[in-house]
Amino acid sequence: MGTAGIRLIRGLAPNEVADDLKRLRCHERISIHVAPAIERRLTVLTSISSEDDRSEGGAFASPSEHPRRPT
């Protein structure tokens, strides 16, 4: 295993590897924060859609029959 690792990294510049790892870490940190925000947004949209489906007319009612929701 050690020999395979040495063969794998032979010829790579340590600075390039460090930069790649930093970028990977940044992408990971961003996804950690963005994924829950997207999940919350989708949950809210799903609940609004469910409320509209339960209301009279449902999703097939014309837009003039439903007042706009404040954003």
SEFIZA-3560 file (N, C-alpha, C; in Angstrom, 3 decimals):
REM SEFIZA-3560
<numar><xx>0.825</xx><yy>-1.188</yy><zz>0.000</zz><atom>N</atom></numar>
<numar><xx>0.000</xx><yy>0.000</yy><zz>0.000</zz><atom>CA</atom></numar>
<numar><xx>0.872</xx><yy>1.255</yy><zz>0.000</zz><atom>C</atom></numar>
<numar><xx>1.928</xx><yy>1.266</yy><zz>0.805</zz><atom>N</atom></numar>
<numar><xx>2.820</xx><yy>2.417</yy><zz>0.846</zz><atom>CA</atom></numar>
<numar><xx>3.515</xx><yy>2.653</yy><zz>-0.483</zz><atom>C</atom></numar>
<numar><xx>3.937</xx><yy>1.584</yy><zz>-1.120</zz><atom>N</atom></numar>
<numar><xx>4.618</xx><yy>1.699</yy><zz>-2.412</zz><atom>CA</atom></numar>
<numar><xx>3.667</xx><yy>2.239</yy><zz>-3.472</zz><atom>C</atom></numar>
<numar><xx>2.429</xx><yy>1.788</yy><zz>-3.450</zz><atom>N</atom></numar>
<numar><xx>1.443</xx><yy>2.284</yy><zz>-4.422</zz><atom>CA</atom></numar>
<numar><xx>1.192</xx><yy>3.770</yy><zz>-4.211</zz><atom>C</atom></numar>
<numar><xx>1.136</xx><yy>4.199</yy><zz>-2.949</zz><atom>N</atom></numar>
<numar><xx>0.934</xx><yy>5.619</yy><zz>-2.663</zz><atom>CA</atom></numar>
<numar><xx>2.088</xx><yy>6.468</yy><zz>-3.140</zz><atom>C</atom></numar>
<numar><xx>3.323</xx><yy>5.971</yy><zz>-2.943</zz><atom>N</atom></numar>
<numar><xx>4.506</xx><yy>6.700</yy><zz>-3.397</zz><atom>CA</atom></numar>
<numar><xx>4.510</xx><yy>6.794</yy><zz>-4.918</zz><atom>C</atom></numar>
<numar><xx>4.170</xx><yy>5.709</yy><zz>-5.590</zz><atom>N</atom></numar>
<numar><xx>4.106</xx><yy>5.731</yy><zz>-7.056</zz><atom>CA</atom></numar>
<numar><xx>3.023</xx><yy>6.693</yy><zz>-7.540</zz><atom>C</atom></numar>
<numar><xx>1.930</xx><yy>6.770</yy><zz>-6.804</zz><atom>N</atom></numar>
<numar><xx>0.827</xx><yy>7.640</yy><zz>-7.197</zz><atom>CA</atom></numar>
<numar><xx>1.211</xx><yy>9.111</yy><zz>-7.109</zz><atom>C</atom></numar>
<numar><xx>1.915</xx><yy>9.495</yy><zz>-6.057</zz><atom>N</atom></numar>
<numar><xx>2.223</xx><yy>10.911</yy><zz>-5.886</zz><atom>CA</atom></numar>
<numar><xx>3.560</xx><yy>11.324</yy><zz>-6.487</zz><atom>C</atom></numar>
<numar><xx>4.344</xx><yy>10.377</yy><zz>-6.956</zz><atom>N</atom></numar>
<numar><xx>5.635</xx><yy>10.717</yy><zz>-7.565</zz><atom>CA</atom></numar>
<numar><xx>5.387</xx><yy>11.583</yy><zz>-8.795</zz><atom>C</atom></numar>
<numar><xx>6.047</xx><yy>12.684</yy><zz>-8.854</zz><atom>N</atom></numar>
<numar><xx>5.893</xx><yy>13.579</yy><zz>-10.005</zz><atom>CA</atom></numar>
<numar><xx>4.875</xx><yy>14.684</yy><zz>-9.772</zz><atom>C</atom></numar>
<numar><xx>4.140</xx><yy>14.642</yy><zz>-8.661</zz><atom>N</atom></numar>
<numar><xx>3.183</xx><yy>15.701</yy><zz>-8.372</zz><atom>CA</atom></numar>
<numar><xx>3.856</xx><yy>16.782</yy><zz>-7.527</zz><atom>C</atom></numar>
<numar><xx>3.546</xx><yy>18.002</yy><zz>-7.808</zz><atom>N</atom></numar>
<numar><xx>4.080</xx><yy>19.114</yy><zz>-7.026</zz><atom>CA</atom></numar>
<numar><xx>3.266</xx><yy>19.244</yy><zz>-5.743</zz><atom>C</atom></numar>
<numar><xx>3.920</xx><yy>19.284</yy><zz>-4.588</zz><atom>N</atom></numar>
<numar><xx>3.193</xx><yy>19.385</yy><zz>-3.315</zz><atom>CA</atom></numar>
<numar><xx>2.282</xx><yy>20.608</yy><zz>-3.231</zz><atom>C</atom></numar>
<numar><xx>2.717</xx><yy>21.720</yy><zz>-3.819</zz><atom>N</atom></numar>
<numar><xx>1.882</xx><yy>22.932</yy><zz>-3.788</zz><atom>CA</atom></numar>
<numar><xx>0.582</xx><yy>22.735</yy><zz>-4.564</zz><atom>C</atom></numar>
<numar><xx>0.672</xx><yy>22.036</yy><zz>-5.684</zz><atom>N</atom></numar>
<numar><xx>-0.533</xx><yy>21.767</yy><zz>-6.476</zz><atom>CA</atom></numar>
<numar><xx>-1.488</xx><yy>20.865</yy><zz>-5.705</zz><atom>C</atom></numar>
<numar><xx>-0.960</xx><yy>19.861</yy><zz>-5.053</zz><atom>N</atom></numar>
<numar><xx>-1.791</xx><yy>18.949</yy><zz>-4.261</zz><atom>CA</atom></numar>
<numar><xx>-2.456</xx><yy>19.726</yy><zz>-3.125</zz><atom>C</atom></numar>
<numar><xx>-1.689</xx><yy>20.584</yy><zz>-2.459</zz><atom>N</atom></numar>
<numar><xx>-2.238</xx><yy>21.381</yy><zz>-1.355</zz><atom>CA</atom></numar>
<numar><xx>-3.343</xx><yy>22.306</yy><zz>-1.851</zz><atom>C</atom></numar>
<numar><xx>-3.135</xx><yy>22.944</yy><zz>-3.010</zz><atom>N</atom></numar>
<numar><xx>-4.165</xx><yy>23.826</yy><zz>-3.579</zz><atom>CA</atom></numar>
<numar><xx>-5.430</xx><yy>23.045</yy><zz>-3.926</zz><atom>C</atom></numar>
<numar><xx>-5.252</xx><yy>21.870</yy><zz>-4.514</zz><atom>N</atom></numar>
<numar><xx>-6.409</xx><yy>21.034</yy><zz>-4.855</zz><atom>CA</atom></numar>
<numar><xx>-7.179</xx><yy>20.629</yy><zz>-3.598</zz><atom>C</atom></numar>
<numar><xx>-6.466</xx><yy>20.283</yy><zz>-2.553</zz><atom>N</atom></numar>
<numar><xx>-7.128</xx><yy>19.900</yy><zz>-1.298</zz><atom>CA</atom></numar>
<numar><xx>-7.864</xx><yy>21.084</yy><zz>-0.674</zz><atom>C</atom></numar>
<numar><xx>-7.286</xx><yy>22.271</yy><zz>-0.770</zz><atom>N</atom></numar>
<numar><xx>-7.953</xx><yy>23.475</yy><zz>-0.251</zz><atom>CA</atom></numar>
<numar><xx>-9.237</xx><yy>23.747</yy><zz>-1.024</zz><atom>C</atom></numar>
<numar><xx>-9.168</xx><yy>23.618</yy><zz>-2.354</zz><atom>N</atom></numar>
<numar><xx>-10.372</xx><yy>23.825</yy><zz>-3.169</zz><atom>CA</atom></numar>
<numar><xx>-11.444</xx><yy>22.799</yy><zz>-2.818</zz><atom>C</atom></numar>
<numar><xx>-11.027</xx><yy>21.553</yy><zz>-2.657</zz><atom>N</atom></numar>
<numar><xx>-11.968</xx><yy>20.497</yy><zz>-2.297</zz><atom>CA</atom></numar>
<numar><xx>-12.623</xx><yy>20.802</yy><zz>-0.956</zz><atom>C</atom></numar>
<numar><xx>-11.850</xx><yy>21.261</yy><zz>-0.010</zz><atom>N</atom></numar>
<numar><xx>-12.370</xx><yy>21.605</yy><zz>1.316</zz><atom>CA</atom></numar>
<numar><xx>-13.355</xx><yy>22.768</yy><zz>1.213</zz><atom>C</atom></numar>
<numar><xx>-13.041</xx><yy>23.753</yy><zz>0.374</zz><atom>N</atom></numar>
<numar><xx>-13.950</xx><yy>24.882</yy><zz>0.190</zz><atom>CA</atom></numar>
<numar><xx>-15.278</xx><yy>24.417</yy><zz>-0.401</zz><atom>C</atom></numar>
<numar><xx>-15.208</xx><yy>23.550</yy><zz>-1.408</zz><atom>N</atom></numar>
<numar><xx>-16.437</xx><yy>23.027</yy><zz>-2.014</zz><atom>CA</atom></numar>
<numar><xx>-17.251</xx><yy>22.251</yy><zz>-0.985</zz><atom>C</atom></numar>
<numar><xx>-16.570</xx><yy>21.492</yy><zz>-0.153</zz><atom>N</atom></numar>
<numar><xx>-17.267</xx><yy>20.721</yy><zz>0.883</zz><atom>CA</atom></numar>
<numar><xx>-17.957</xx><yy>21.656</yy><zz>1.868</zz><atom>C</atom></numar>
<numar><xx>-17.265</xx><yy>22.704</yy><zz>2.307</zz><atom>N</atom></numar>
<numar><xx>-17.848</xx><yy>23.642</yy><zz>3.269</zz><atom>CA</atom></numar>
<numar><xx>-19.064</xx><yy>24.349</yy><zz>2.670</zz><atom>C</atom></numar>
<numar><xx>-18.969</xx><yy>24.721</yy><zz>1.417</zz><atom>N</atom></numar>
<numar><xx>-20.092</xx><yy>25.383</yy><zz>0.756</zz><atom>CA</atom></numar>
<numar><xx>-21.281</xx><yy>24.431</yy><zz>0.677</zz><atom>C</atom></numar>
<numar><xx>-21.043</xx><yy>23.187</yy><zz>0.286</zz><atom>N</atom></numar>
<numar><xx>-22.157</xx><yy>22.239</yy><zz>0.162</zz><atom>CA</atom></numar>
<numar><xx>-22.791</xx><yy>21.934</yy><zz>1.518</zz><atom>C</atom></numar>
<numar><xx>-21.999</xx><yy>21.966</yy><zz>2.579</zz><atom>N</atom></numar>
<numar><xx>-22.537</xx><yy>21.731</yy><zz>3.918</zz><atom>CA</atom></numar>
<numar><xx>-23.569</xx><yy>22.803</yy><zz>4.269</zz><atom>C</atom></numar>
<numar><xx>-23.337</xx><yy>24.036</yy><zz>3.831</zz><atom>N</atom></numar>
<numar><xx>-24.247</xx><yy>25.133</yy><zz>4.163</zz><atom>CA</atom></numar>
<numar><xx>-25.367</xx><yy>25.304</yy><zz>3.147</zz><atom>C</atom></numar>
<numar><xx>-25.082</xx><yy>25.027</yy><zz>1.887</zz><atom>N</atom></numar>
<numar><xx>-26.077</xx><yy>25.249</yy><zz>0.840</zz><atom>CA</atom></numar>
<numar><xx>-27.132</xx><yy>24.145</yy><zz>0.823</zz><atom>C</atom></numar>
<numar><xx>-26.738</xx><yy>22.905</yy><zz>1.032</zz><atom>N</atom></numar>
<numar><xx>-27.687</xx><yy>21.789</yy><zz>0.957</zz><atom>CA</atom></numar>
<numar><xx>-28.846</xx><yy>21.937</yy><zz>1.942</zz><atom>C</atom></numar>
<numar><xx>-28.617</xx><yy>22.264</yy><zz>3.214</zz><atom>N</atom></numar>
<numar><xx>-29.758</xx><yy>22.449</yy><zz>4.122</zz><atom>CA</atom></numar>
<numar><xx>-30.651</xx><yy>23.631</yy><zz>3.725</zz><atom>C</atom></numar>
<numar><xx>-30.045</xx><yy>24.688</yy><zz>3.182</zz><atom>N</atom></numar>
<numar><xx>-30.846</xx><yy>25.836</yy><zz>2.746</zz><atom>CA</atom></numar>
<numar><xx>-31.764</xx><yy>25.442</yy><zz>1.593</zz><atom>C</atom></numar>
<numar><xx>-31.240</xx><yy>24.664</yy><zz>0.660</zz><atom>N</atom></numar>
<numar><xx>-32.065</xx><yy>24.189</yy><zz>-0.459</zz><atom>CA</atom></numar>
<numar><xx>-33.153</xx><yy>23.258</yy><zz>0.050</zz><atom>C</atom></numar>
<numar><xx>-32.810</xx><yy>22.400</yy><zz>0.988</zz><atom>N</atom></numar>
<numar><xx>-33.797</xx><yy>21.478</yy><zz>1.549</zz><atom>CA</atom></numar>
<numar><xx>-34.930</xx><yy>22.248</yy><zz>2.230</zz><atom>C</atom></numar>
<numar><xx>-34.577</xx><yy>23.287</yy><zz>3.005</zz><atom>N</atom></numar>
<numar><xx>-35.619</xx><yy>24.101</yy><zz>3.657</zz><atom>CA</atom></numar>
<numar><xx>-36.513</xx><yy>24.772</yy><zz>2.619</zz><atom>C</atom></numar>
<numar><xx>-35.894</xx><yy>25.322</yy><zz>1.570</zz><atom>N</atom></numar>
<numar><xx>-36.666</xx><yy>26.006</yy><zz>0.530</zz><atom>CA</atom></numar>
<numar><xx>-37.626</xx><yy>25.033</yy><zz>-0.144</zz><atom>C</atom></numar>
<numar><xx>-37.147</xx><yy>23.828</yy><zz>-0.458</zz><atom>N</atom></numar>
<numar><xx>-38.009</xx><yy>22.834</yy><zz>-1.096</zz><atom>CA</atom></numar>
<numar><xx>-39.128</xx><yy>22.390</yy><zz>-0.160</zz><atom>C</atom></numar>
<numar><xx>-38.850</xx><yy>22.286</yy><zz>1.122</zz><atom>N</atom></numar>
<numar><xx>-39.878</xx><yy>21.914</yy><zz>2.090</zz><atom>CA</atom></numar>
<numar><xx>-40.967</xx><yy>22.973</yy><zz>2.141</zz><atom>C</atom></numar>
<numar><xx>-40.561</xx><yy>24.243</yy><zz>2.144</zz><atom>N</atom></numar>
<numar><xx>-41.541</xx><yy>25.335</yy><zz>2.164</zz><atom>CA</atom></numar>
<numar><xx>-42.370</xx><yy>25.318</yy><zz>0.887</zz><atom>C</atom></numar>
<numar><xx>-41.710</xx><yy>25.164</yy><zz>-0.250</zz><atom>N</atom></numar>
<numar><xx>-42.452</xx><yy>25.143</yy><zz>-1.518</zz><atom>CA</atom></numar>
<numar><xx>-43.413</xx><yy>23.964</yy><zz>-1.578</zz><atom>C</atom></numar>
<numar><xx>-43.006</xx><yy>22.833</yy><zz>-1.046</zz><atom>N</atom></numar>
<numar><xx>-43.872</xx><yy>21.664</yy><zz>-1.029</zz><atom>CA</atom></numar>
<numar><xx>-45.084</xx><yy>21.909</yy><zz>-0.144</zz><atom>C</atom></numar>
<numar><xx>-44.871</xx><yy>22.538</yy><zz>1.010</zz><atom>N</atom></numar>
<numar><xx>-46.003</xx><yy>22.796</yy><zz>1.904</zz><atom>CA</atom></numar>
<numar><xx>-46.957</xx><yy>23.810</yy><zz>1.287</zz><atom>C</atom></numar>
<numar><xx>-46.423</xx><yy>24.818</yy><zz>0.594</zz><atom>N</atom></numar>
<numar><xx>-47.287</xx><yy>25.796</yy><zz>-0.077</zz><atom>CA</atom></numar>
<numar><xx>-48.079</xx><yy>25.112</yy><zz>-1.177</zz><atom>C</atom></numar>
<numar><xx>-47.422</xx><yy>24.263</yy><zz>-1.941</zz><atom>N</atom></numar>
<numar><xx>-48.091</xx><yy>23.536</yy><zz>-3.018</zz><atom>CA</atom></numar>
<numar><xx>-49.186</xx><yy>22.632</yy><zz>-2.446</zz><atom>C</atom></numar>
<numar><xx>-48.905</xx><yy>21.979</yy><zz>-1.329</zz><atom>N</atom></numar>
<numar><xx>-49.896</xx><yy>21.111</yy><zz>-0.698</zz><atom>CA</atom></numar>
<numar><xx>-51.099</xx><yy>21.914</yy><zz>-0.223</zz><atom>C</atom></numar>
<numar><xx>-50.848</xx><yy>23.108</yy><zz>0.328</zz><atom>N</atom></numar>
<numar><xx>-51.944</xx><yy>23.974</yy><zz>0.769</zz><atom>CA</atom></numar>
<numar><xx>-52.802</xx><yy>24.392</yy><zz>-0.416</zz><atom>C</atom></numar>
<numar><xx>-52.154</xx><yy>24.727</yy><zz>-1.534</zz><atom>N</atom></numar>
<numar><xx>-52.897</xx><yy>25.131</yy><zz>-2.730</zz><atom>CA</atom></numar>
<numar><xx>-53.745</xx><yy>23.984</yy><zz>-3.263</zz><atom>C</atom></numar>
<numar><xx>-53.224</xx><yy>22.778</yy><zz>-3.225</zz><atom>N</atom></numar>
<numar><xx>-53.970</xx><yy>21.622</yy><zz>-3.719</zz><atom>CA</atom></numar>
<numar><xx>-55.194</xx><yy>21.347</yy><zz>-2.849</zz><atom>C</atom></numar>
<numar><xx>-55.068</xx><yy>21.638</yy><zz>-1.548</zz><atom>N</atom></numar>
<numar><xx>-56.193</xx><yy>21.399</yy><zz>-0.647</zz><atom>CA</atom></numar>
<numar><xx>-57.234</xx><yy>22.522</yy><zz>-0.706</zz><atom>C</atom></numar>
<numar><xx>-56.815</xx><yy>23.688</yy><zz>-1.169</zz><atom>N</atom></numar>
<numar><xx>-57.761</xx><yy>24.802</yy><zz>-1.225</zz><atom>CA</atom></numar>
<numar><xx>-58.735</xx><yy>24.582</yy><zz>-2.380</zz><atom>C</atom></numar>
<numar><xx>-59.805</xx><yy>25.334</yy><zz>-2.370</zz><atom>N</atom></numar>
<numar><xx>-60.794</xx><yy>25.152</yy><zz>-3.428</zz><atom>CA</atom></numar>
<numar><xx>-60.195</xx><yy>25.526</yy><zz>-4.775</zz><atom>C</atom></numar>
<numar><xx>-60.430</xx><yy>24.726</yy><zz>-5.741</zz><atom>N</atom></numar>
<numar><xx>-59.900</xx><yy>24.956</yy><zz>-7.074</zz><atom>CA</atom></numar>
<numar><xx>-58.573</xx><yy>24.271</yy><zz>-7.312</zz><atom>C</atom></numar>
<numar><xx>-57.777</xx><yy>24.122</yy><zz>-6.283</zz><atom>N</atom></numar>
<numar><xx>-56.503</xx><yy>23.421</yy><zz>-6.396</zz><atom>CA</atom></numar>
<numar><xx>-55.554</xx><yy>24.069</yy><zz>-7.377</zz><atom>C</atom></numar>
<numar><xx>-54.709</xx><yy>23.276</yy><zz>-7.962</zz><atom>N</atom></numar>
<numar><xx>-53.677</xx><yy>23.778</yy><zz>-8.860</zz><atom>CA</atom></numar>
<numar><xx>-54.249</xx><yy>24.191</yy><zz>-10.211</zz><atom>C</atom></numar>
<numar><xx>-55.513</xx><yy>23.814</yy><zz>-10.494</zz><atom>N</atom></numar>
<numar><xx>-56.084</xx><yy>24.104</yy><zz>-11.795</zz><atom>CA</atom></numar>
<numar><xx>-56.890</xx><yy>25.400</yy><zz>-11.818</zz><atom>C</atom></numar>
<numar><xx>-56.958</xx><yy>26.084</yy><zz>-10.676</zz><atom>N</atom></numar>
<numar><xx>-57.697</xx><yy>27.341</yy><zz>-10.634</zz><atom>CA</atom></numar>
<numar><xx>-56.896</xx><yy>28.423</yy><zz>-11.345</zz><atom>C</atom></numar>
<numar><xx>-57.617</xx><yy>29.428</yy><zz>-11.862</zz><atom>N</atom></numar>
<numar><xx>-56.916</xx><yy>30.517</yy><zz>-12.533</zz><atom>CA</atom></numar>
<numar><xx>-56.202</xx><yy>31.378</yy><zz>-11.501</zz><atom>C</atom></numar>
<numar><xx>-55.132</xx><yy>32.055</yy><zz>-11.890</zz><atom>N</atom></numar>
<numar><xx>-54.377</xx><yy>32.865</yy><zz>-10.940</zz><atom>CA</atom></numar>
<numar><xx>-55.204</xx><yy>33.969</yy><zz>-10.299</zz><atom>C</atom></numar>
<numar><xx>-56.243</xx><yy>34.470</yy><zz>-10.991</zz><atom>N</atom></numar>
<numar><xx>-57.053</xx><yy>35.550</yy><zz>-10.424</zz><atom>CA</atom></numar>
<numar><xx>-57.911</xx><yy>35.067</yy><zz>-9.255</zz><atom>C</atom></numar>
<numar><xx>-58.144</xx><yy>33.763</yy><zz>-9.139</zz><atom>N</atom></numar>
<numar><xx>-58.945</xx><yy>33.226</yy><zz>-8.049</zz><atom>CA</atom></numar>
<numar><xx>-58.151</xx><yy>33.125</yy><zz>-6.746</zz><atom>C</atom></numar>
<numar><xx>-56.818</xx><yy>33.133</yy><zz>-6.837</zz><atom>N</atom></numar>
<numar><xx>-55.976</xx><yy>33.012</yy><zz>-5.656</zz><atom>CA</atom></numar>
<numar><xx>-55.193</xx><yy>34.295</yy><zz>-5.464</zz><atom>C</atom></numar>
<numar><xx>-55.317</xx><yy>34.941</yy><zz>-4.309</zz><atom>N</atom></numar>
<numar><xx>-54.514</xx><yy>36.144</yy><zz>-4.085</zz><atom>CA</atom></numar>
<numar><xx>-53.033</xx><yy>35.778</yy><zz>-4.024</zz><atom>C</atom></numar>
<numar><xx>-52.208</xx><yy>36.706</yy><zz>-4.422</zz><atom>N</atom></numar>
<numar><xx>-50.763</xx><yy>36.477</yy><zz>-4.382</zz><atom>CA</atom></numar>
<numar><xx>-50.294</xx><yy>36.388</yy><zz>-2.934</zz><atom>C</atom></numar>
<numar><xx>-49.370</xx><yy>35.479</yy><zz>-2.706</zz><atom>N</atom></numar>
<numar><xx>-48.767</xx><yy>35.358</yy><zz>-1.367</zz><atom>CA</atom></numar>
<numar><xx>-47.637</xx><yy>36.364</yy><zz>-1.246</zz><atom>C</atom></numar>
<numar><xx>-47.527</xx><yy>36.994</yy><zz>-0.090</zz><atom>N</atom></numar>
<numar><xx>-46.378</xx><yy>37.913</yy><zz>0.087</zz><atom>CA</atom></numar>
<numar><xx>-45.079</xx><yy>37.138</yy><zz>0.090</zz><atom>C</atom></numar>
<numar><xx>-44.060</xx><yy>37.715</yy><zz>-0.503</zz><atom>N</atom></numar>
<numar><xx>-42.764</xx><yy>37.026</yy><zz>-0.554</zz><atom>CA</atom></numar>
<numar><xx>-41.814</xx><yy>37.567</yy><zz>0.466</zz><atom>C</atom></numar>
//
